[in-house]
């Protein structure tokens, strides 16, 4: 720990368990003391432009006054109350508003505290849907290569095992099916054949629409979602879209599935739902799914209920966030960001270290030929005045939608300058990649 670190950092750092790092060898995390707009203020006085928007949650920028005010007002009235046998206005208003935004057919919203749990709930809904209809063998969830859906035990089982984060638990996870996305006729025929043979055991298909985030911002066409909807209908399985990353404008439409003109049976939302302020997630089911639970039989109820389910503060924040999508030009801002990212990152394609550049909405991915030293890259980005944290071999940007042109330009210039000094692939590296 540096001598210049604040006292709370020196006292608390030895006792905190940090995510996704080997704490013995990792660089010390940067102490943040304040946020505003698209910037992080560090304890030592440095200010960084945030290129990630806190794992793409802070879509309106940090501390938007409308959301802050809504949280304060709700705190003064009702911070929390159990959701068992009791309800409150923010949760019911949010559920109604989400169903209206998602379009005809979406009927009920189950509110949880994290994206992983919302996917767990979606999988439980899908399995119990069939159980309630006398088909208990339909238990498997078919997911797709490159997919990531969370770190809880149920969601680990439906992540692509090649991502590698959960190898230590492989023997403990329930067996699921992971298939290539149907991006062309051959892969569609392959998935069709598997469903033809195994549909009697499959409860649902589960996919991240348009962009698979944690796998390295892998992007696919809307036609993939159309094929999945058609296959799900043909073989009588449910379709789940995990929009935890893609929901709320990130891909250029309010929800990614809108670009395909199809709807899932179950949808999961989180991340930007509260504008980057409080934990909240939602699992939304259509009328078909809900009908299987609407029964005089108590055994047909969904037995799930997190302690902080439907937290009023988080629901108030989400309502305020949706206000901003309705009253401020978020989608035009995303389109502007997309155009700027395409234009300004194009220069990176000529760099020896760069394999490919992908842009979709307010998402940019600069994929490298080889996995870099992430710690060294992060340090270089900080020296350049920006906060960028690569995923494997992918340097990505998911900025706030309110980022200024100058701030966005600073991010893209930093990416170019940091990657400019990286070497190209060696012959051995190219062979290993192939």
Order of alpha helices (4+ residues) and beta strands (2+ residues): alpha-beta-beta-beta-alpha-alpha-alpha-beta-alpha-beta-alpha-beta-alpha-beta-beta-beta-alpha-beta-beta-beta-alpha-alpha-alpha-beta-beta-alpha-beta-beta-alpha-alpha
